[in-house]
Amino acid sequence: MSNGAMRDLRCLARFAASAALTVSVAVSLAGCKTMGMADVTGSLGGRNEASTDPNRAVEIAGDRYRSRPNDPDAAIAYGNALRAIGQRAQAVAVLEKASLANPSNKAVRAAYGRALADNGNFQLAFDTLSRAHSPDNPDWRILSVQGTVLDQMGRNEEARRYYASALRLAPDEPSVLSNLGMSYVLTKELPKAEQTLRQAYANGRADSRVRQNLALVIGLQGRYAEAESIVRADLPPDEAAANVAYLKEMVSGHDTARAAGRGVLASGR
């Protein structure tokens, strides 16, 4: 697995451990440099696993964008490539310009909304995504991303209604189920999270992020050996063990902090 994927797993560990122990979710996620915020609770479902070097992909997409600045597809590709390497503000700038130049292009709007969510502009992201599809022609992918944005704003029950709508359009879609499962992590409903993520995991189209999320939820319940066995599908044994040990360290470290200063952690929400 790539170094980026390993960083994603460790970033997810920080996120999940903090969320499960009632630490501010926004603070936990702010340090995740290699994941898109729109993909966080399942990403955790949004972008495809890269088959090329992401920096090279940015270079190629950037050259195309600069040679065709008015091409909405070029802007989307460049914005997505920037998101993949954590250049969130630049992705927003590129896609905002494209959105202003192509106000009726829903694909540009959707990409801009995702970039805004990555950058922490949640309400604007949600509003932008809402204009990227319509009630009479909904897009399950956008519904799922809207759910993740609502989760970041603490509107978990509302988020789950969006996931339910997405699943009606795309039954058993693993990326949506993964988002829903991680939504349950945010409210510390770990058995529900595990059940949902196992459903996603059983789907033949589940990717490494679904497996990572399931491993995290299992690890958060103290079943580290089982979590490690799942992570080994994507990492060599020594790296799998190191990542699960990292999760264990994060969880035990937060437990110690909570015991020493429960009030500080409780007020961090």
C-alpha positions in Angstrom: 0.0 0.0 0.0 1.2 3.6 -0.7 2.5 5.9 2.0 -0.6 8.0 1.5 -2.9 5.2 2.3 -0.9 4.4 5.5 -1.2 8.1 6.5 -4.9 7.9 5.8 -5.2 5.0 8.2 -3.3 6.8 10.9 -5.4 9.9 10.3 -8.5 7.8 10.6 -7.2 6.4 13.8 -6.8 9.9 15.3 -10.3 10.8 14.1 -12.1 7.7 15.3 -10.3 7.6 18.7 -11.1 11.2 19.3 -14.7 11.0 18.2 -15.4 7.9 20.3 -14.0 9.6 23.4 -16.0 12.8 22.9 -13.2 15.0 21.7 -14.1 17.7 19.2 -14.6 16.0 15.8 -13.7 19.1 13.9 -10.3 19.4 15.7 -9.6 15.7 15.1 -10.3 15.9 11.4 -8.4 19.2 10.9 -5.1 17.3 11.0 -6.0 14.8 8.3 -4.0 16.1 5.4 -4.3 13.2 3.0 -8.1 12.8 3.2 -10.8 14.9 1.7 -13.2 16.2 4.4 -16.1 15.3 2.1 -14.9 11.8 2.2 -14.1 11.6 5.9 -16.8 9.4 7.3 -16.1 7.0 4.6 -13.4 7.9 2.3 -14.1 7.0 3.3 -16.0 6.8 0.1 -15.4 9.4 -2.5 -12.3 9.2 -4.4 -11.0 6.2 -6.3 -7.8 4.7 -5.1 -5.0 6.3 -7.1 -3.0 4.1 -9.5 -0.5 6.9 -10.2 1.7 9.2 -8.2 -0.6 12.0 -6.9 1.9 14.7 -7.4 2.4 13.6 -11.0 -1.4 13.6 -11.4 -1.5 17.2 -10.2 1.2 18.2 -12.6 -0.7 16.6 -15.6 -4.0 18.0 -14.6 -2.5 21.4 -13.9 -1.0 21.6 -17.3 -4.3 20.7 -18.9 -6.2 23.2 -16.9 -3.7 26.0 -17.7 -4.0 25.2 -21.4 -7.8 25.1 -21.3 -8.8 27.4 -18.4 -12.4 27.6 -19.6 -12.9 23.8 -19.8 -15.1 22.7 -16.9 -13.8 19.1 -17.1 -10.2 20.3 -16.9 -11.1 22.4 -13.8 -12.8 19.4 -12.1 -9.9 17.1 -12.8 -7.4 19.7 -11.5 -9.5 20.4 -8.4 -9.8 16.8 -7.6 -6.1 16.2 -8.1 -5.4 19.1 -5.7 -7.8 17.6 -3.1 -5.9 14.3 -3.3 -2.7 15.9 -2.1 -4.3 18.1 0.5 -4.2 21.4 -1.4 -7.7 22.3 -0.2 -7.6 26.1 -0.5 -6.2 25.9 -4.0 -8.8 23.3 -5.0 -11.6 25.7 -3.7 -10.1 28.6 -5.7 -9.9 26.6 -8.9 -13.4 25.2 -8.6 -15.0 28.5 -7.4 -13.7 30.1 -10.6 -15.1 27.3 -12.7 -18.4 27.5 -10.9 -18.7 31.2 -11.6 -17.8 30.6 -15.3 -20.2 27.7 -15.6 -23.2 28.5 -13.3 -25.5 25.8 -14.8 -22.9 23.0 -14.8 -24.0 20.6 -12.0 -20.8 18.5 -12.2 -18.7 21.6 -11.5 -21.1 22.6 -8.7 -20.7 19.1 -7.1 -16.9 19.2 -7.3 -16.9 22.7 -5.8 -19.2 21.6 -3.0 -16.9 18.7 -2.2 -13.9 21.0 -2.2 -15.6 23.4 0.2 -16.4 20.6 2.5 -12.7 19.5 2.5 -11.8 23.1 3.4 -14.2 23.1 6.4 -16.8 25.5 4.8 -19.6 23.2 5.7 -22.7 25.3 5.3 -21.6 26.7 2.0 -20.6 23.2 0.9 -24.1 21.8 1.8 -25.9 24.7 0.0 -23.7 24.3 -3.1 -24.2 20.5 -3.2 -27.9 21.0 -2.9 -27.8 23.0 -6.1 -25.8 20.3 -7.8 -28.9 18.0 -8.1 -32.6 18.3 -7.7 -35.4 16.4 -5.8 -36.8 15.1 -9.1 -33.4 13.9 -10.3 -31.3 13.2 -7.2 -27.8 11.9 -7.3 -26.9 9.3 -4.7 -23.3 10.3 -4.6 -24.2 13.9 -3.8 -26.7 12.8 -1.2 -24.0 10.7 0.5 -21.5 13.7 0.5 -24.3 15.9 1.9 -24.6 13.4 4.7 -21.0 13.6 5.5 -21.2 17.4 5.6 -24.1 17.2 8.0 -22.2 14.8 10.2 -19.4 17.3 10.4 -21.9 19.9 11.5 -23.1 17.6 14.3 -26.5 17.0 12.6 -26.1 13.3 12.7 -29.8 12.2 12.5 -30.3 14.5 9.5 -27.2 13.1 7.9 -28.6 9.5 8.3 -31.7 10.5 6.4 -29.5 11.6 3.5 -27.6 8.2 3.6 -31.0 6.4 3.6 -32.1 8.4 0.6 -28.8 7.5 -1.2 -29.2 3.8 -0.3 -32.7 3.8 -1.8 -31.1 4.9 -5.1 -28.0 2.7 -4.7 -28.9 -0.3 -2.5 -26.0 -1.8 -0.6 -23.6 0.7 -2.0 -20.5 0.2 0.2 -19.3 3.8 0.1 -22.6 5.0 1.5 -22.8 2.3 4.1 -19.3 3.2 5.1 -20.3 6.8 5.6 -23.3 5.7 7.6 -21.2 3.4 9.7 -18.7 6.2 10.6 -21.7 8.4 11.4 -22.5 6.0 14.1 -18.9 6.2 15.3 -19.4 10.0 15.8 -22.3 9.3 18.2 -20.4 6.4 19.9 -22.8 3.8 18.7 -20.1 1.3 18.0 -22.1 -1.9 17.6 -24.4 -0.2 15.0 -21.3 1.1 13.3 -19.7 -2.3 13.1 -22.9 -3.9 11.8 -23.2 -1.3 9.1 -19.5 -1.5 8.1 -19.7 -5.3 8.0 -22.5 -5.0 5.5 -20.3 -2.7 3.4 -17.3 -5.0 3.9 -19.3 -8.0 2.5 -19.9 -6.2 -0.8 -17.5 -7.2 -3.5 -17.1 -3.6 -4.5 -15.8 -2.5 -1.0 -12.4 -0.8 -1.2 -9.6 -0.4 1.3 -11.2 2.5 3.0 -14.2 0.3 4.0 -11.8 -2.2 5.4 -9.9 0.5 7.3 -13.1 1.8 8.8 -14.2 -1.6 9.9 -10.8 -2.3 11.4 -11.0 1.0 13.3 -14.4 0.3 14.7 -13.4 -3.2 15.8 -10.2 -1.8 17.3 -12.1 0.9 19.2 -14.0 -2.0 20.9 -10.7 -3.5 22.0 -10.5 -6.4 19.6 -7.1 -5.4 18.2 -6.1 -8.8 16.9 -9.3 -9.0 14.8 -8.7 -5.4 13.6 -5.1 -6.3 12.6 -6.3 -9.3 10.5 -8.6 -7.0 8.5 -5.9 -4.4 8.0 -3.5 -7.1 6.6 -5.6 -7.2 3.5 -4.0 -3.9 2.5 -0.7 -3.8 4.3 2.3 -6.1 4.9 2.0 -7.8 8.3 4.6 -5.5 10.1 2.9 -2.4 8.9 -0.6 -3.7 9.8 0.7 -4.5 13.3 2.2 -1.0 13.6 -1.0 0.7 12.5 -3.1 -1.2 14.9 -0.6 -0.6 17.7 -0.9 3.1 16.8 -4.7 2.9 17.2 -4.3 1.2 20.5 -1.9 3.8 21.7 -4.3 6.6 20.6 -7.2 5.0 22.4 -5.3 4.2 25.6 -3.7 7.7 25.6 -7.1 9.4 25.3 -8.5 7.2 28.1 -5.6 8.3 30.3 -6.3 11.9 29.5 -10.0 11.5 30.1 -9.3 9.9 33.5 -7.0 12.8 34.4 -9.3 15.6 33.1 -12.7 14.4 32.3 -14.1 17.9 32.3 -11.7 19.2 29.6 -12.6 16.3 27.2 -16.3 16.6 27.9 -16.3 20.3 27.1 -14.4 19.7 23.9 -17.5 18.7 22.0 
